[in-house]
């Protein structure tokens, strides 16, 4: 069933009796060509692009809980492609282009809103760095605009540009960036994949891999053994836990990142704004709540909840640039588990075990990467060669000294 | 989180800087034949368990000691805190 305005009208006039479940509830078959482990945004996108771009027929997505119950439902919904390094920027720009055409492609309203993102500058050195970054973005076909303090003050009159300690000296804007309704991304990809014949199997937890002679033959699950010609791990946040079942150690630590939503307000915040002196980013959802976040808690965690010092730090960041928020009440906060990699960049690669593939290490940039991650991972799975935009995301880059370290933090996952 | 410092007693974890898996205490032998491979593993690969994790915390805002803390990564519960220097000496090292 195609969704359209006409369809909504017709259903409205006929008592909404024609809507059907957006995807089938299926039991696992004994054998698939491709098994994608993880029914989050990346896993569902991978399955969808496997079927759409590569004509894959027998594809299963195994999800231990329910579709969209993991990190795709626990992020701050921002999309952007404002990266510096050659290994990253073409990939994220491809992702942003896919976001721009996504709703038409999957016939699903993902509420993609290109309301723009503004990174604030607070020092001369930071302006130099952001100028360089903006140029790198433009060289890779993205859009970037360096703004003066005057322009910022005119466009965002509520910003405190004269903060004594962190005055605002300018900003780097990407107008094509914005926000997306995150749950709709999972549901839209699930529905589109399902229509192409992908089996989405919920409540199916992978408990182990069957590996013989250095080759992965399939996966053990709580719903029995499933044979798979190619097995694709796509469980960022839980990568350590899953790949330990294949006796693999990863260049990844799991960390908790907290996110926050305020009570609903009238429109106060156009676009996404990030604070450059601390670590704070904020946007306003369509419901009116301010959605914001900051740093990791900074220690290994699988707990999906953080501690109070970071809450305080994030709120201090908010007050430093948006003094108008002083009386806004926090509505709720939550933690998501991030695959923090050793250089702050992801991995989309085959493993040393034949037929076993890996996608993870998204740090806290996974949401914006969803379409390109699925696109490139599907390409790798179908053709056994990396996609041209993801050639740098290899496992062996650490041994070869080819890290993609945007922040220059070295192998300190908690600092990326 | 409260870390029960062996010398200073219970301290807020905000006084500390997290320094990663305590396996980092044991540097590979730089003269070994496969030292390069060992250092790649040492520098970049982690066990990253969901459960008890033995890790290093540096008391940066306090006495600057390194602690070896055993903490459950699924609950943040801390079960043991030792001075890293004691742990290293226990393994026959001079410091």
Interface residues (C-beta under 8 A of the other chain):
Chain A: X238 X240 X241 X244 X249 X250 X251 X252 X253 X254 X298 X299 X300 X301 X302 X303 X307 X309 X342 X398 X399 X411 X412 X413 X414
Chain B: X1 X12 X13 X14 X18 X20 X21 X37 X40 X41 X43 X44 X45 X46 X47 X48 X49 X50 X53 X55 X71 X73 X74 X75 X76
